Amino acid sequence: MTAAANHPSTPSEPTETAVPRPPRTAQVIVASTRAAAGVYPDRTGPVIDVWLRERGFTLGERRVVPDGDPVGAALIEALDAGCDLVITTGGTGVSPHDLTPEQTLPHLGRLLPGLMEEFRRRGAASTSLALISRGHAGIARGRTLVINLPGSPHGVTEGLGLLAEVLDHILDQLHGVDH
């Protein structure tokens, strides 16, 4: 038996060259009239900021704005800045002042309803209140992923958990990287 027979050669497998991702930018918008007025601290924005930084995003300064029209104005600013991702937190419930979905929907050219359906389904496993979250997810201006998360730290954590599973794929596709 030859030495080659003792160590059969295996054809070398082609290695995939990873395409480096361009730097990604994100904006966090907190919809809370009371937090904007300083009545209490923003408890969800910092959670999202940390999560995004851990994933290498460059962040715009977090916007804490009153419910309603200011949310739409902050969203337009983020879209005008060309952000890859905009995450809102708060204003997705059913109170008369919860208008984040109404401020978001006109900017979404393509909806991602399955994302929010799954978010609500998973959330309902821990609280039935997840079922009344009216948030949207979708693509704005053909390049920016926008997602509305609730205003509770637990809801945000659950939403980010789901987003972690699909975020890279969505952003890669938006930027022309084939999967």
C-alpha positions in Angstrom: 0.0 0.0 0.0 1.4 3.4 -0.9 1.4 6.5 1.3 -1.3 7.9 -0.9 -3.5 5.0 -0.2 -3.2 5.6 3.5 -4.2 9.2 3.1 -6.8 9.4 0.3 -6.9 12.8 -1.2 -10.2 14.6 -1.2 -11.0 17.1 -3.8 -10.7 20.5 -2.3 -14.0 22.3 -2.0 -14.3 25.7 -3.4 -14.3 28.3 -0.8 -16.9 31.0 -0.9 -15.5 34.5 -0.7 -17.7 36.5 1.6 -18.8 39.8 0.0 -18.0 42.5 2.6 -21.1 44.3 3.7 -21.1 48.1 3.4 -21.5 49.9 6.7 -25.1 49.8 7.7 -27.0 52.7 9.3 -30.0 52.8 11.6 -32.3 55.2 13.3 -34.3 54.6 16.5 -37.4 56.6 16.9 -39.2 56.5 20.3 -42.8 57.5 20.2 -43.7 58.6 23.7 -45.3 61.9 24.6 -44.3 61.5 28.3 -40.7 60.4 27.7 -40.3 63.3 25.2 -41.5 65.7 27.9 -39.2 64.2 30.5 -42.0 62.8 32.7 -40.2 59.4 32.7 -37.1 58.0 31.0 -37.1 56.2 27.7 -36.7 52.5 28.6 -36.8 51.0 25.1 -34.6 53.1 22.9 -31.4 52.2 24.8 -32.2 48.5 24.5 -32.5 48.9 20.7 -29.4 51.1 20.5 -27.3 48.4 22.2 -28.7 45.7 20.0 -27.9 47.6 16.8 -24.4 48.5 17.9 -23.7 44.9 18.7 -24.6 44.2 15.1 -22.2 46.8 13.7 -24.8 49.5 12.8 -23.9 53.2 12.8 -26.6 55.0 14.6 -28.1 58.4 14.2 -28.9 60.1 17.4 -32.0 58.4 18.9 -35.1 60.5 18.5 -37.6 60.7 21.4 -40.7 62.4 20.1 -44.3 62.9 21.2 -46.9 60.6 19.7 -48.6 61.5 16.4 -47.2 63.8 13.7 -43.7 64.1 15.2 -43.2 60.4 14.7 -43.9 60.8 11.0 -41.6 63.8 10.8 -38.8 61.8 12.4 -39.4 58.9 10.1 -39.2 61.2 7.0 -35.9 62.6 8.3 -34.5 59.1 8.7 -35.6 58.1 5.2 -34.1 61.3 3.8 -30.8 60.5 5.5 -30.8 57.1 3.7 -30.9 54.9 6.7 -30.8 51.1 6.0 -33.1 50.4 9.0 -35.5 52.4 11.1 -37.0 50.9 14.2 -39.7 52.7 16.0 -40.8 51.9 19.6 -44.1 52.9 21.1 -47.4 54.2 19.8 -48.6 50.8 18.5 -51.5 50.2 20.9 -55.1 51.3 20.8 -55.1 54.5 22.8 -56.3 57.6 20.9 -52.7 58.9 20.9 -51.1 55.6 19.6 -50.6 56.7 16.0 -47.2 55.2 15.0 -48.8 52.7 12.6 -50.7 55.5 10.9 -47.6 57.7 10.7 -45.6 54.7 9.2 -47.9 53.1 6.7 -47.9 55.9 4.1 -44.1 55.5 3.7 -44.1 51.8 3.2 -44.1 50.9 -0.5 -43.9 47.1 0.3 -45.3 45.6 3.4 -43.8 42.6 5.3 -47.0 41.4 7.0 -45.5 38.0 7.9 -42.9 39.7 10.1 -45.5 41.4 12.3 -47.8 38.4 12.2 -45.0 36.2 13.6 -44.1 38.9 16.2 -47.6 39.0 17.5 -47.9 35.2 17.5 -44.7 34.8 19.5 -45.6 37.6 21.8 -49.0 36.1 22.5 -47.2 33.1 24.1 -46.3 35.4 27.0 -49.0 38.0 27.0 -52.3 38.3 25.1 -51.7 42.0 24.9 -49.3 41.3 22.1 -52.3 40.7 19.9 -53.4 44.3 20.0 -50.0 45.7 18.8 -50.9 47.4 15.5 -47.3 47.9 14.2 -46.2 47.5 10.6 -43.0 46.3 9.0 -42.1 47.1 5.4 -39.8 48.6 2.9 -39.7 52.4 2.4 -38.2 54.1 -0.7 -37.1 50.7 -2.0 -34.1 50.5 0.4 -35.0 51.1 4.0 -36.5 48.4 6.3 -38.9 50.0 8.8 -40.4 48.1 11.7 -42.7 49.3 14.5 -42.1 47.7 17.9 -44.2 48.3 21.0 -43.2 50.6 23.8 -42.5 47.9 26.4 -39.0 46.6 27.1 -40.2 43.0 27.0 -42.0 43.6 23.7 -38.9 45.2 22.2 -36.7 42.4 23.3 -39.0 39.9 21.7 -39.3 41.9 18.5 -35.5 42.2 18.3 -35.2 38.4 18.8 -37.3 37.8 15.7 -35.6 40.6 13.7 -32.2 39.0 14.4 -33.4 35.9 12.5 -34.2 37.8 9.3 -32.5 41.2 9.3 -29.3 40.3 7.5 -31.2 38.5 4.8 -33.6 41.4 4.3 -30.9 44.1 4.1 -28.7 42.0 1.9 -31.6 41.6 -0.6 -32.4 45.3 -0.5 -28.8 46.0 -1.4 -28.6 43.4 -4.2 -26.7 40.7 -2.4 -28.1 37.3 -3.6 -28.8 34.6 -1.1 
